[in-house]
């Protein structure tokens, strides 16, 4: 007996009804909605996150974040793209110190640094490729282990410019 032949011979309305019943019978999975054990407003264990981040100081691209037990975290971000003979990349990092932390949000001090390149290999067209910044940031749970963050940094560029600039990121945490 050919099981594919049986499925093809059923009317489409019957197939949709069977699919709807299967979906209604499944129970939803419950994901973690908060950060793990706290000691006051500090994390009591190591927490790791991966995601994407974009900012003019600490890099654009894939991102790794590590919350150490206590109030300190760090983040490393980098990305690269090459189109024809033009190469663009950014790499950077952040050190974060928590002012406050709740199960689904935190507010922190951030110190960031990064390097940007755009142009042909060995020829950087950017006037201020090196950057450092100091500012504040906040993070909010979007539900489960997914968190979004935003920062505002006073950013110093290697060509002498200083600007207040935003940075954003989204990370998935492993507890």
Secondary structure, 3 states (H helix, E strand, C coil): CCHHHHHHHCCHHHHHHHHHHHHHHCCCCCCCCCCCCEECCEECCCEEEEEEEEECCCEEEEEEEEECCECEEEEEEEEEEEECCEEEEEEEEEEEEEEEEECCEEEEEEEEEEEEEEECCCCCCCCCCEEEEEEEEEEEEEECCEEEEEEEEEEEECCCCEEEEEEEEEEEEEC
